[in-house]
Amino acid sequence: MGVDTADKPIDTRGGMRTAILTASLLAVALGAWPAAAAAPAPPKCSAADTQRGVANKRGYVRFCGAARAVVRVKGKTFTFKEGRCSSTRAGFGVMVMGQSLKATRGRGFEVVLEQVRHSGRTAIIDSAFQLPGVDATQSPTSAGTAIIAKNLKSATFSVGGKSIAGSWSCAKLSPG
C-alpha cells in the first residue's frame, strides 16, 4: 500500500522560495526598526541660530551663544559652554520638548526672571532643568533667586530652596 516515490523528483523550489521571501521580509523589517525607533539628533547652532540665541528643531531647543553656566545639584556639577541670556531669561545646553521625544533626556536648563533692570537680587519666577541622572522634578518649587552682578552679564542663583544652585556668565544680553 505504500507509494513508490523513487521515480518521482521532489520539488523543493516552492519551500525554498517561501524561506527566502520570509528571510528577506524579516531583514527589511528589522533593518528599518532601529531607524524608526531612534530619536533625531539635537540641532546644531548655525550662525543665524547664534544670532537669535536658540535653535528650535525636531522637538529640541538648543541654546546658542557665548554664555556659560555651572549648575550644582545633589552632589553633581554640570558645566555648559553654550547659552543665551536676556533681561528675562537665561538658557543653557539642550532641552527636549514635546511628547514625541519623551524617552530622550536633555542636558540643559532655563530660568525665567523678573525683568532685570539693575544689579542685585531678582526673582526666578519659573525654571526647567533636564540633567542626566538627576530628577529635578523633585524640587519643591521651580522658583528661586538670582543675584545679578553690577555689569548685568553674570549671576549666581538658587532654585527650589537651594536644592539647585549655580552661576552664569553672558558675553552679551539678547533682547527680551
C-alpha positions as CSV (number, residue, x, y, z in Angstrom):
1,M,0.0,0.0,0.0
2,G,3.0,2.3,0.2
3,V,3.6,4.9,-2.5
4,D,6.7,4.5,-4.6
5,T,8.4,7.8,-4.9
6,A,11.7,6.5,-6.3
7,D,10.7,7.5,-9.9
8,K,9.2,11.0,-9.0
9,P,11.5,14.0,-8.3
10,I,10.8,16.0,-5.2
11,D,10.1,19.7,-5.9
12,T,11.8,21.8,-3.2
13,R,11.6,25.1,-5.0
14,G,8.3,26.2,-3.5
15,G,9.6,25.7,0.1
16,M,12.9,27.4,-0.8
17,R,11.1,30.4,-2.3
18,T,9.0,30.8,0.8
19,A,12.1,30.6,3.1
20,I,13.9,33.2,1.0
21,L,10.9,35.6,0.9
22,T,10.4,35.2,4.7
23,A,14.0,35.9,5.5
24,S,14.1,38.9,3.1
25,L,11.0,40.5,4.7
26,L,12.3,39.9,8.2
27,A,15.7,41.5,7.3
28,V,13.9,44.6,5.9
29,A,11.6,44.9,8.9
30,L,14.4,44.5,11.4
31,G,16.7,46.9,9.4
32,A,14.0,49.6,9.4
33,W,13.0,49.2,13.1
34,P,16.1,50.8,14.8
35,A,16.0,53.8,12.4
36,A,12.3,54.4,13.2
37,A,12.9,54.0,17.0
38,A,15.9,56.2,17.2
39,A,15.3,59.8,18.3
40,P,16.6,62.5,15.9
41,A,19.8,64.3,16.9
42,P,19.5,67.7,18.5
43,P,20.1,70.6,16.1
44,K,23.5,72.3,15.8
45,C,23.8,76.0,16.2
46,S,24.0,77.8,12.8
47,A,25.2,81.4,12.5
48,A,21.6,82.6,12.4
49,D,20.7,80.5,15.5
50,T,23.6,82.0,17.4
51,Q,22.3,85.5,16.4
52,R,18.8,84.5,17.7
53,G,20.3,82.6,20.7
54,V,18.3,79.4,20.1
55,A,17.9,76.6,17.6
56,N,14.4,75.0,17.9
57,K,14.1,71.9,15.7
58,R,12.6,68.4,15.8
59,G,11.5,68.6,19.4
60,Y,14.7,70.1,20.8
61,V,15.6,73.5,21.9
62,R,19.4,74.2,21.9
63,F,20.5,77.5,23.4
64,C,23.2,79.1,21.2
65,G,25.7,81.7,22.1
66,A,28.7,82.6,24.2
67,A,27.0,82.3,27.6
68,R,28.5,79.9,30.1
69,A,27.0,78.3,33.2
70,V,27.7,75.9,36.0
71,V,24.9,74.0,37.9
72,R,25.3,72.1,41.1
73,V,22.5,69.7,42.2
74,K,22.5,66.7,44.5
75,G,26.3,66.4,44.6
76,K,26.7,66.6,40.8
77,T,28.2,69.5,38.9
78,F,27.2,70.3,35.3
79,T,29.1,72.7,33.0
80,F,27.6,74.4,30.0
81,K,29.6,76.2,27.3
82,E,26.7,77.4,25.1
83,G,23.8,79.5,26.2
84,R,21.7,82.6,25.8
85,C,20.9,85.4,28.2
86,S,18.3,88.2,28.0
87,S,16.8,90.6,30.6
88,T,14.1,88.0,31.3
89,R,15.6,84.5,30.7
90,A,18.8,82.5,30.8
91,G,19.1,79.2,29.0
92,F,21.9,76.7,28.5
93,G,22.5,73.4,26.8
94,V,19.8,71.3,25.1
95,M,16.2,70.8,26.3
96,V,13.8,68.2,25.0
97,M,10.3,69.5,24.3
98,G,7.1,67.6,23.5
99,Q,5.9,64.0,23.9
100,S,7.5,62.6,20.7
101,L,10.9,62.5,22.4
102,K,9.6,61.6,25.9
103,A,12.2,58.8,26.4
104,T,15.1,61.1,25.4
105,R,16.6,63.3,28.1
106,G,18.0,66.7,27.5
107,R,21.1,68.2,29.1
108,G,20.2,71.8,29.9
109,F,18.3,74.3,31.9
110,E,16.4,77.6,31.6
111,V,15.3,80.1,34.2
112,V,12.7,82.8,33.7
113,L,13.4,86.0,35.6
114,E,11.5,89.1,36.5
115,Q,12.6,91.9,34.2
116,V,16.3,92.7,35.0
117,R,16.8,96.4,35.1
118,H,19.7,96.7,37.6
119,S,22.1,94.6,39.6
120,G,21.1,92.8,42.8
121,R,18.5,90.3,43.8
122,T,16.0,89.2,41.2
123,A,13.2,86.6,41.4
124,I,13.4,83.5,39.3
125,I,9.7,83.0,38.6
126,D,10.0,79.7,36.7
127,S,12.6,77.2,35.7
128,A,13.2,73.9,33.9
129,F,16.1,71.5,34.4
130,Q,16.9,68.4,32.4
131,L,20.1,67.0,33.8
132,P,21.4,63.4,33.3
133,G,21.0,61.3,36.4
134,V,19.1,64.0,38.3
135,D,15.3,64.1,38.9
136,A,15.0,67.9,39.2
137,T,11.2,67.4,39.3
138,Q,11.6,66.5,43.0
139,S,12.4,70.2,43.7
140,P,9.7,71.7,45.9
141,T,9.4,74.7,43.7
142,S,10.6,76.0,40.3
143,A,11.0,79.5,41.7
144,G,14.2,80.9,43.2
145,T,16.5,83.8,43.4
146,A,19.3,85.2,41.1
147,I,21.9,87.7,42.3
148,I,22.7,89.8,39.2
149,A,26.2,91.3,39.0
150,K,26.9,95.0,38.5
151,N,27.6,94.5,34.8
152,L,24.3,92.7,34.4
153,K,26.1,89.9,32.4
154,S,26.6,87.4,35.2
155,A,24.7,86.0,38.1
156,T,24.6,83.4,40.8
157,F,21.3,81.6,41.5
158,S,19.4,79.1,43.6
159,V,16.2,77.3,42.8
160,G,13.9,75.0,44.8
161,G,15.0,76.1,48.3
162,K,18.7,75.9,47.3
163,S,18.5,72.3,46.1
164,I,19.8,73.6,42.7
165,A,22.4,76.3,42.6
166,G,24.9,77.7,40.2
167,S,26.2,80.7,38.2
168,W,26.1,82.0,34.7
169,S,28.1,84.5,32.6
170,C,27.0,86.1,29.4
171,A,29.1,87.8,26.8
172,K,26.0,90.0,25.9
173,L,22.4,90.2,26.8
174,S,20.0,89.3,23.9
175,P,16.8,91.3,23.5
176,G,14.0,90.2,25.8
